[in-house]
Amino acid sequence: MEDLAYNKRPKNFQQFIGQTHLFGKNAPLMQLISKRKIPHSFFFGPPGSGKTSAAILIAKTMDYPFYTFNATHFKSEDLRNILKNHQNTLQKPLIFIDEVHRLNKPQQEMLLPIMENHQALILGASTENPYFALTQAIRSRSMVFEFKPLNTKELRQILEPFALSQEVQDFLIQTSGGDARAMLNLLDCAQSTQLPLSIELLRSLRKTSLSGTSELDTHYNLISAMIKSIRGSDENAAIYYLACLIQGGENPEFIARRLVVLASEDIGNANPNALNLANSTMQSVAKIGYPEARIILSQCVIYLCASPKSNCAYLAINAALDYVEKHSNEEIPTHIQQFHENYLYPHDFGGYVKQRYLNKDLKFVKWLPKGFEKTLKEWLDKIKGV
């Protein structure tokens, strides 16, 4: 029996709600779809944000036969049969693979000639960025597009046809976490009972549906809580959320990748060894797996919590990228261009010599007096005579 979320899928892109950065009238991806020039693509974003619906609409708009797979039980033979059936037809198929980050290397290698020879249009979807799980060969033949959680206005648009009271709408929206499918599934369950639709009914059904760790919690709420706890140096809270993630079956490599990013974004040069440990953690858990990986992750989380915090590197590169985007490339001083004779080699002057490296006095790095970063800044000030 088809559920409410399935029945309410948009029939065309005019009915598609959300992701205007991708499917708005003047969005680049929408332009490619309308011209039938869309590349092999992978969508990532939270559950219920429209990834599968978008793939179905792309197939409909481009008049491609639509075939769907799930990477957890992907069979190469099934795909070969589909391609064989379309071998002598004018229509190429659209192959949609959900949970694409779970494809193993041989399965990805099987896709390469299909993508290379354009035997089919390959689209994939994942709740996490598939970049790290895809091989370089796959990435070079495709593009990755991010789907964002639906906002309150967009979720309210989805609920408009149901003539619900304001308080019921508000409850459904506030408890959805931006997941339109979860919101409609809860409404569907409530409407399938013989009871009056009320906040109390919705709340009781939601408690039942949330027993255990949901995919949304695992990938977004819990990982967010763990990262924010580490950033806030609360080791007990961070370990609690790590335990919830592990108990919920979260991929240890996914957790480790987030810890690597945090080590650079939130600790940086205040403790440079944090990045080394996080990277070692990522490599170790990839080879070892659960249950032992839990210990490695725990060690790393506690270390990151106890490290001094600095977002200097994060702010510096963002400021520099913003400047580069808004200004044409600055002219490189002649003496530091390749093979120029007027370049002063610092090692000939004891390790430092004053010379210009930019024609403008640009400042992007804002040092923080924390941990080892303070030592680095003091050393720079000393050799520069500041």
MIROLO-302980 format. One record per residue (C-alpha): residue in three letters; residue number from 1; x, y, z. Coordinates in nm, 3 decimals. Each point is the difference from the previous one (the first is absolute). Example, Ala and Ser with C-alpha at 12.3 -4.5 7.8 and 13.67 -1.06 7.14 Angstrom:
! MIROLO-302980
<ALA; 1; <1.230; -0.450; 0.780>>
<SER; 2; <0.137; 0.344; -0.066>>
***
This chain:
! MIROLO-302980
<MET; 1; <0.000; 0.000; 0.000>>
<GLU; 2; <0.142; 0.337; -0.103>>
<ASP; 3; <0.054; 0.245; 0.284>>
<LEU; 4; <-0.077; 0.370; 0.018>>
<ALA; 5; <0.360; 0.107; -0.062>>
<TYR; 6; <0.007; -0.207; -0.320>>
<ASN; 7; <-0.334; 0.130; -0.125>>
<LYS; 8; <0.100; 0.362; 0.061>>
<ARG; 9; <0.319; -0.016; -0.206>>
<PRO; 10; <0.009; 0.288; -0.251>>
<LYS; 11; <-0.109; -0.079; -0.355>>
<ASN; 12; <0.230; 0.263; -0.153>>
<PHE; 13; <0.267; 0.250; 0.106>>
<GLN; 14; <-0.260; 0.276; 0.031>>
<GLN; 15; <-0.147; -0.198; 0.292>>
<PHE; 16; <0.340; -0.079; 0.149>>
<ILE; 17; <0.042; 0.174; 0.336>>
<GLY; 18; <0.344; 0.100; 0.129>>
<GLN; 19; <0.352; -0.021; -0.147>>
<THR; 20; <-0.051; 0.317; -0.204>>
<HIS; 21; <0.378; 0.032; -0.027>>
<LEU; 22; <-0.015; -0.316; -0.213>>
<PHE; 23; <-0.342; -0.003; -0.163>>
<GLY; 24; <-0.106; 0.363; -0.005>>
<LYS; 25; <-0.086; 0.141; -0.343>>
<ASN; 26; <0.342; 0.158; -0.052>>
<ALA; 27; <0.205; -0.252; 0.198>>
<PRO; 28; <0.293; -0.144; -0.201>>
<LEU; 29; <-0.103; -0.362; 0.061>>
<MET; 30; <-0.354; 0.073; -0.118>>
<GLN; 31; <0.141; 0.155; -0.316>>
<LEU; 32; <0.200; -0.317; -0.067>>
<ILE; 33; <-0.308; -0.217; 0.053>>
<SER; 34; <-0.213; 0.207; -0.237>>
<LYS; 35; <0.272; -0.029; -0.266>>
<ARG; 36; <0.041; -0.374; 0.067>>
<LYS; 37; <0.366; 0.062; 0.084>>
<ILE; 38; <0.006; -0.115; 0.362>>
<PRO; 39; <0.322; -0.185; 0.091>>
<HIS; 40; <0.022; -0.315; 0.207>>
<SER; 41; <-0.082; 0.137; 0.345>>
<PHE; 42; <-0.013; -0.087; 0.367>>
<PHE; 43; <-0.239; 0.166; 0.244>>
<PHE; 44; <0.069; 0.016; 0.373>>
<GLY; 45; <-0.207; 0.147; 0.277>>
<PRO; 46; <-0.229; -0.089; 0.291>>
<PRO; 47; <-0.288; -0.249; -0.028>>
<GLY; 48; <-0.322; 0.141; -0.142>>
<SER; 49; <0.165; 0.287; -0.188>>
<GLY; 50; <-0.111; -0.117; -0.345>>
<LYS; 51; <0.295; -0.195; -0.143>>
<THR; 52; <-0.202; -0.294; -0.135>>
<SER; 53; <-0.285; 0.225; -0.116>>
<ALA; 54; <0.249; 0.215; -0.190>>
<ALA; 55; <0.148; -0.305; -0.172>>
<ILE; 56; <-0.347; -0.119; -0.108>>
<LEU; 57; <-0.084; 0.346; -0.138>>
<ILE; 58; <0.331; 0.020; -0.187>>
<ALA; 59; <-0.081; -0.331; -0.169>>
<LYS; 60; <-0.352; 0.122; -0.084>>
<THR; 61; <0.120; 0.338; -0.130>>
<MET; 62; <0.266; -0.157; -0.220>>
<ASP; 63; <-0.225; -0.293; -0.101>>
<TYR; 64; <0.241; -0.263; 0.134>>
<PRO; 65; <-0.120; -0.340; 0.128>>
<PHE; 66; <0.055; 0.004; 0.376>>
<TYR; 67; <0.161; -0.287; 0.192>>
<THR; 68; <0.078; 0.012; 0.369>>
<PHE; 69; <0.250; -0.198; 0.209>>
<ASN; 70; <0.110; 0.006; 0.361>>
<ALA; 71; <0.375; -0.039; 0.048>>
<THR; 72; <-0.051; -0.232; 0.299>>
<HIS; 73; <-0.133; -0.274; -0.233>>
<PHE; 74; <0.135; 0.118; -0.334>>
<LYS; 75; <0.043; -0.281; -0.255>>
<SER; 76; <0.221; 0.061; -0.302>>
<GLU; 77; <-0.190; -0.260; -0.203>>
<ASP; 78; <-0.326; 0.193; 0.039>>
<LEU; 79; <0.164; 0.312; -0.136>>
<ARG; 80; <0.153; -0.191; -0.292>>
<ASN; 81; <-0.345; -0.134; -0.094>>
<ILE; 82; <-0.147; 0.350; -0.001>>
<LEU; 83; <0.277; 0.127; -0.225>>
<LYS; 84; <-0.042; -0.301; -0.230>>
<ASN; 85; <-0.372; 0.074; -0.039>>
<HIS; 86; <0.079; 0.359; -0.106>>
<GLN; 87; <0.297; -0.087; -0.220>>
<ASN; 88; <-0.182; 0.047; -0.330>>
<THR; 89; <-0.246; 0.270; 0.105>>
<LEU; 90; <0.013; 0.376; -0.040>>
<GLN; 91; <-0.077; 0.057; 0.368>>
<LYS; 92; <0.279; -0.037; 0.253>>
<PRO; 93; <-0.104; -0.097; 0.354>>
<LEU; 94; <0.044; 0.204; 0.316>>
<ILE; 95; <0.152; -0.213; 0.274>>
<PHE; 96; <-0.065; 0.132; 0.350>>
<ILE; 97; <0.203; -0.151; 0.286>>
<ASP; 98; <-0.104; 0.086; 0.355>>
<GLU; 99; <0.248; -0.024; 0.291>>
<VAL; 100; <0.270; 0.034; -0.266>>
<HIS; 101; <0.279; 0.040; 0.258>>
<ARG; 102; <-0.045; -0.373; 0.078>>
<LEU; 103; <0.114; -0.113; -0.345>>
<ASN; 104; <0.322; -0.197; 0.026>>
<LYS; 105; <0.296; 0.056; -0.230>>
<PRO; 106; <-0.080; -0.281; -0.250>>
<GLN; 107; <-0.357; 0.130; -0.032>>
<GLN; 108; <0.129; 0.352; -0.065>>
<GLU; 109; <0.245; -0.131; -0.258>>
<MET; 110; <-0.287; -0.172; -0.176>>
<LEU; 111; <-0.170; 0.339; -0.040>>
<LEU; 112; <0.304; 0.165; -0.162>>
<PRO; 113; <-0.042; -0.124; -0.359>>
<ILE; 114; <-0.375; 0.067; 0.020>>
<MET; 115; <0.069; 0.360; 0.101>>
<GLU; 116; <0.288; 0.040; -0.242>>
<ASN; 117; <-0.199; -0.129; -0.301>>
<HIS; 118; <-0.327; 0.168; 0.106>>
<GLN; 119; <-0.190; -0.327; -0.012>>
<ALA; 120; <-0.218; 0.137; 0.278>>
<LEU; 121; <-0.036; 0.309; 0.215>>
<ILE; 122; <0.121; -0.087; 0.350>>
<LEU; 123; <-0.150; 0.185; 0.295>>
<GLY; 124; <0.070; -0.089; 0.362>>
<ALA; 125; <-0.123; 0.117; 0.339>>
<SER; 126; <0.136; -0.012; 0.352>>
<THR; 127; <-0.069; 0.152; 0.340>>
<GLU; 128; <0.369; 0.080; 0.030>>
<ASN; 129; <0.241; 0.159; -0.245>>
<PRO; 130; <0.101; -0.293; -0.225>>
<TYR; 131; <0.323; 0.175; -0.102>>
<PHE; 132; <0.213; -0.204; 0.243>>
<ALA; 133; <-0.164; -0.331; -0.093>>
<LEU; 134; <0.029; 0.042; -0.378>>
<THR; 135; <0.316; -0.079; -0.191>>
<GLN; 136; <0.191; 0.273; -0.177>>
<ALA; 137; <-0.103; -0.150; -0.335>>
<ILE; 138; <-0.370; 0.028; 0.089>>
<ARG; 139; <0.040; 0.354; 0.136>>
<SER; 140; <0.174; 0.122; -0.314>>
<ARG; 141; <-0.295; -0.117; -0.212>>
<SER; 142; <-0.276; 0.151; 0.212>>
<MET; 143; <-0.116; 0.293; 0.208>>
<VAL; 144; <-0.121; 0.014; 0.360>>
<PHE; 145; <-0.297; 0.215; 0.105>>
<GLU; 146; <-0.105; 0.075; 0.358>>
<PHE; 147; <-0.365; -0.009; 0.107>>
<LYS; 148; <-0.091; 0.209; 0.304>>
<PRO; 149; <-0.259; -0.073; 0.273>>
<LEU; 150; <-0.337; 0.152; -0.085>>
<ASN; 151; <-0.073; 0.318; 0.194>>
<THR; 152; <-0.320; 0.087; 0.186>>
<LYS; 153; <-0.154; 0.187; -0.293>>
<GLU; 154; <0.063; -0.289; -0.239>>
<LEU; 155; <-0.138; -0.259; 0.243>>
<ARG; 156; <-0.311; 0.214; 0.050>>
<GLN; 157; <-0.052; 0.006; -0.378>>
<ILE; 158; <-0.003; -0.380; 0.001>>
<LEU; 159; <-0.267; -0.004; 0.272>>
<GLU; 160; <-0.227; 0.258; -0.169>>
<PRO; 161; <-0.233; -0.251; -0.174>>
<PHE; 162; <-0.092; -0.173; 0.328>>
<ALA; 163; <-0.198; 0.281; 0.171>>
<LEU; 164; <0.168; -0.057; 0.334>>
<SER; 165; <-0.025; 0.223; 0.304>>
<GLN; 166; <0.288; 0.238; 0.063>>
<GLU; 167; <0.114; -0.187; 0.312>>
<VAL; 168; <0.003; -0.337; -0.179>>
<GLN; 169; <0.198; 0.152; -0.288>>
<ASP; 170; <0.246; 0.154; 0.244>>
<PHE; 171; <0.052; -0.330; 0.183>>
<LEU; 172; <0.055; -0.197; -0.321>>
<ILE; 173; <0.249; 0.257; -0.127>>
<GLN; 174; <0.189; 0.045; 0.327>>
<THR; 175; <0.047; -0.375; 0.052>>
<SER; 176; <0.089; -0.082; -0.361>>
<GLY; 177; <0.363; 0.115; 0.010>>
<GLY; 178; <-0.044; 0.123; -0.358>>
<ASP; 179; <-0.099; -0.351; -0.116>>
<ALA; 180; <-0.313; 0.029; -0.216>>
<ARG; 181; <-0.042; -0.378; -0.025>>
<ALA; 182; <0.012; -0.048; 0.378>>
<MET; 183; <-0.250; 0.286; 0.043>>
<LEU; 184; <-0.246; -0.150; -0.250>>
<ASN; 185; <0.045; -0.352; 0.140>>
<LEU; 186; <-0.094; 0.124; 0.347>>
<LEU; 187; <-0.305; 0.179; -0.140>>
<ASP; 188; <-0.094; -0.313; -0.198>>
<CYS; 189; <0.016; -0.217; 0.311>>
<ALA; 190; <-0.213; 0.244; 0.197>>
<GLN; 191; <-0.264; 0.025; -0.274>>
<SER; 192; <-0.014; -0.379; -0.027>>
<THR; 193; <-0.129; -0.029; 0.357>>
<GLN; 194; <-0.361; 0.055; 0.100>>
<LEU; 195; <0.109; 0.263; 0.253>>
<PRO; 196; <-0.036; 0.379; -0.036>>
<LEU; 197; <0.314; 0.161; -0.142>>
<SER; 198; <0.168; 0.175; 0.292>>
<ILE; 199; <0.337; 0.091; 0.143>>
<GLU; 200; <-0.039; -0.278; 0.257>>
<LEU; 201; <-0.056; -0.262; -0.271>>
<LEU; 202; <0.294; 0.122; -0.206>>
<ARG; 203; <0.225; 0.009; 0.305>>
<SER; 204; <-0.089; -0.357; 0.102>>
<LEU; 205; <0.060; -0.131; -0.355>>
<ARG; 206; <0.327; 0.188; -0.028>>
<LYS; 207; <0.129; -0.156; 0.322>>
<THR; 208; <-0.075; -0.343; -0.141>>
<SER; 209; <0.169; 0.073; -0.331>>
<LEU; 210; <0.313; 0.137; 0.169>>
<SER; 211; <0.087; -0.313; 0.198>>
<GLY; 212; <0.366; -0.060; -0.081>>
<THR; 213; <0.224; 0.233; -0.194>>
<SER; 214; <-0.152; 0.134; -0.321>>
<GLU; 215; <0.214; 0.065; -0.307>>
<LEU; 216; <-0.063; 0.373; 0.035>>
<ASP; 217; <0.116; -0.002; 0.364>>
<THR; 218; <0.306; -0.209; -0.082>>
<HIS; 219; <0.122; 0.206; -0.289>>
<TYR; 220; <-0.094; 0.349; 0.110>>
<ASN; 221; <-0.129; 0.063; 0.352>>
<LEU; 222; <0.239; -0.235; 0.182>>
<ILE; 223; <0.309; 0.080; -0.205>>
<SER; 224; <-0.077; 0.371; 0.038>>
<ALA; 225; <-0.036; -0.041; 0.378>>
<MET; 226; <0.329; -0.191; 0.024>>
<ILE; 227; <0.191; 0.257; -0.207>>
<LYS; 228; <-0.142; 0.291; 0.200>>
<SER; 229; <0.083; -0.175; 0.327>>
<ILE; 230; <0.361; -0.050; -0.110>>
<ARG; 231; <0.019; 0.362; -0.113>>
<GLY; 232; <-0.135; 0.097; 0.343>>
<SER; 233; <0.261; -0.222; 0.174>>
<ASP; 234; <-0.264; -0.213; 0.176>>
<GLU; 235; <0.160; -0.344; -0.012>>
<ASN; 236; <-0.284; -0.181; 0.178>>
<ALA; 237; <-0.269; 0.132; -0.233>>
<ALA; 238; <0.217; -0.075; -0.303>>
<ILE; 239; <0.058; -0.361; 0.111>>
<TYR; 240; <-0.373; -0.042; 0.066>>
<TYR; 241; <-0.091; 0.108; -0.354>>
<LEU; 242; <0.280; -0.215; -0.141>>
<ALA; 243; <-0.152; -0.297; 0.184>>
<CYS; 244; <-0.343; 0.081; -0.147>>
<LEU; 245; <0.149; 0.009; -0.348>>
<ILE; 246; <0.180; -0.332; 0.049>>
<GLN; 247; <-0.309; -0.165; 0.153>>
<GLY; 248; <-0.205; 0.124; -0.295>>
<GLY; 249; <0.233; -0.173; -0.245>>
<GLU; 250; <0.166; 0.310; -0.142>>
<ASN; 251; <0.290; -0.070; -0.235>>
<PRO; 252; <0.323; 0.057; 0.204>>
<GLU; 253; <0.171; 0.149; -0.307>>
<PHE; 254; <-0.272; 0.265; -0.026>>
<ILE; 255; <0.054; 0.098; 0.364>>
<ALA; 256; <0.377; 0.007; -0.046>>
<ARG; 257; <-0.022; 0.225; -0.308>>
<ARG; 258; <-0.201; 0.252; 0.199>>
<LEU; 259; <0.263; -0.008; 0.275>>
<VAL; 260; <0.275; 0.073; -0.256>>
<VAL; 261; <-0.188; 0.308; -0.121>>
<LEU; 262; <-0.059; 0.118; 0.358>>
<ALA; 263; <0.367; -0.045; 0.088>>
<SER; 264; <0.092; 0.256; -0.264>>
<GLU; 265; <-0.306; 0.227; 0.014>>
<ASP; 266; <-0.034; 0.035; 0.377>>
<ILE; 267; <0.347; -0.081; 0.139>>
<GLY; 268; <0.245; 0.070; -0.279>>
<ASN; 269; <0.341; 0.128; 0.101>>
<ALA; 270; <-0.101; 0.040; 0.364>>
<ASN; 271; <0.091; -0.372; 0.008>>
<PRO; 272; <0.127; -0.119; -0.342>>
<ASN; 273; <0.030; -0.358; 0.127>>
<ALA; 274; <-0.380; -0.018; 0.016>>
<LEU; 275; <-0.015; -0.029; -0.379>>
<ASN; 276; <0.266; -0.274; 0.006>>
<LEU; 277; <-0.194; -0.202; 0.257>>
<ALA; 278; <-0.333; 0.049; -0.179>>
<ASN; 279; <0.153; -0.108; -0.330>>
<SER; 280; <0.155; -0.305; 0.167>>
<THR; 281; <-0.341; -0.076; 0.147>>
<MET; 282; <-0.161; 0.015; -0.344>>
<GLN; 283; <0.258; -0.239; -0.146>>
<SER; 284; <-0.018; -0.237; 0.298>>
<VAL; 285; <-0.377; -0.040; 0.019>>
<ALA; 286; <-0.015; -0.060; -0.377>>
<LYS; 287; <0.221; -0.307; 0.044>>
<ILE; 288; <-0.124; -0.125; 0.336>>
<GLY; 289; <-0.375; 0.067; 0.013>>
<TYR; 290; <-0.234; -0.067; 0.289>>
<PRO; 291; <0.008; -0.100; 0.279>>
<GLU; 292; <0.361; 0.109; 0.061>>
<ALA; 293; <-0.040; 0.322; -0.201>>
<ARG; 294; <-0.214; 0.137; 0.284>>
<ILE; 295; <0.312; 0.025; 0.219>>
<ILE; 296; <0.199; 0.188; -0.263>>
<LEU; 297; <-0.287; 0.243; -0.059>>
<SER; 298; <-0.036; 0.052; 0.374>>
<GLN; 299; <0.370; 0.082; 0.041>>
<CYS; 300; <-0.015; 0.252; -0.282>>
<VAL; 301; <-0.319; 0.167; 0.128>>
<ILE; 302; <0.142; 0.043; 0.352>>
<TYR; 303; <0.326; 0.142; -0.139>>
<LEU; 304; <-0.183; 0.248; -0.222>>
<CYS; 305; <-0.219; 0.110; 0.292>>
<ALA; 306; <0.309; 0.068; 0.214>>
<SER; 307; <0.185; 0.193; -0.274>>
<PRO; 308; <0.009; 0.381; -0.006>>
<LYS; 309; <-0.235; 0.135; -0.266>>
<SER; 310; <0.071; 0.235; -0.290>>
<ASN; 311; <-0.193; 0.064; -0.321>>
<CYS; 312; <0.279; 0.220; -0.140>>
<ALA; 313; <0.068; -0.224; -0.303>>
<TYR; 314; <-0.373; -0.030; -0.079>>
<LEU; 315; <-0.054; 0.376; 0.011>>
<ALA; 316; <0.322; 0.077; -0.190>>
<ILE; 317; <-0.073; -0.216; -0.306>>
<ASN; 318; <-0.363; 0.116; -0.013>>
<ALA; 319; <0.113; 0.365; 0.008>>
<ALA; 320; <0.261; -0.061; -0.269>>
<LEU; 321; <-0.245; -0.187; -0.225>>
<ASP; 322; <-0.254; 0.279; 0.041>>
<TYR; 323; <0.265; 0.257; -0.099>>
<VAL; 324; <0.113; -0.202; -0.303>>
<GLU; 325; <-0.359; -0.040; -0.117>>
<LYS; 326; <-0.064; 0.374; 0.013>>
<HIS; 327; <0.332; 0.123; -0.138>>
<SER; 328; <0.200; -0.085; -0.307>>
<ASN; 329; <0.324; -0.185; 0.065>>
<GLU; 330; <0.259; 0.221; 0.164>>
<GLU; 331; <0.320; 0.044; -0.198>>
<ILE; 332; <0.281; -0.218; 0.134>>
<PRO; 333; <0.310; 0.204; 0.091>>
<THR; 334; <0.269; -0.052; -0.266>>
<HIS; 335; <0.274; -0.113; 0.236>>
<ILE; 336; <-0.198; -0.306; 0.125>>
<GLN; 337; <-0.098; -0.119; -0.344>>
<GLN; 338; <0.172; -0.314; -0.130>>
<PHE; 339; <0.379; 0.012; -0.049>>
<HIS; 340; <0.032; 0.375; 0.071>>
<GLU; 341; <0.346; 0.111; 0.101>>
<ASN; 342; <-0.114; 0.263; 0.249>>
<TYR; 343; <-0.168; -0.254; 0.226>>
<LEU; 344; <0.152; -0.010; 0.349>>
<TYR; 345; <0.042; -0.358; 0.123>>
<PRO; 346; <-0.091; 0.010; 0.374>>
<HIS; 347; <0.239; -0.284; 0.090>>
<ASP; 348; <0.292; 0.219; -0.112>>
<PHE; 349; <-0.104; 0.252; 0.266>>
<GLY; 350; <-0.038; -0.231; 0.300>>
<GLY; 351; <-0.357; -0.109; -0.081>>
<TYR; 352; <-0.173; 0.336; -0.054>>
<VAL; 353; <0.048; 0.311; -0.211>>
<LYS; 354; <-0.243; 0.282; -0.050>>
<GLN; 355; <-0.144; 0.025; -0.353>>
<ARG; 356; <-0.339; 0.058; -0.163>>
<TYR; 357; <-0.218; -0.303; -0.083>>
<LEU; 358; <-0.315; 0.201; -0.081>>
<ASN; 359; <-0.030; 0.342; -0.161>>
<LYS; 360; <-0.286; 0.084; 0.236>>
<ASP; 361; <-0.002; -0.021; 0.378>>
<LEU; 362; <-0.269; -0.268; 0.030>>
<LYS; 363; <-0.085; -0.155; 0.337>>
<PHE; 364; <-0.194; -0.324; 0.017>>
<VAL; 365; <0.150; -0.184; 0.299>>
<LYS; 366; <-0.123; 0.113; 0.341>>
<TRP; 367; <0.214; -0.180; 0.255>>
<LEU; 368; <-0.150; -0.114; 0.328>>
<PRO; 369; <0.217; -0.011; 0.315>>
<LYS; 370; <-0.082; -0.365; 0.070>>
<GLY; 371; <0.215; -0.309; 0.041>>
<PHE; 372; <0.273; -0.055; -0.258>>
<GLU; 373; <-0.151; 0.267; -0.224>>
<LYS; 374; <0.120; 0.257; 0.251>>
<THR; 375; <0.354; -0.141; -0.031>>
<LEU; 376; <-0.015; 0.016; -0.381>>
<LYS; 377; <-0.112; 0.362; 0.008>>
<GLU; 378; <0.270; 0.093; 0.251>>
<TRP; 379; <0.262; -0.155; -0.229>>
<LEU; 380; <-0.126; 0.193; -0.302>>
<ASP; 381; <-0.002; 0.324; 0.198>>
<LYS; 382; <0.356; -0.066; 0.119>>
<ILE; 383; <0.155; -0.063; -0.344>>
<LYS; 384; <-0.191; 0.290; -0.154>>
<GLY; 385; <0.101; 0.234; 0.280>>
<VAL; 386; <-0.358; 0.087; 0.086>>
***
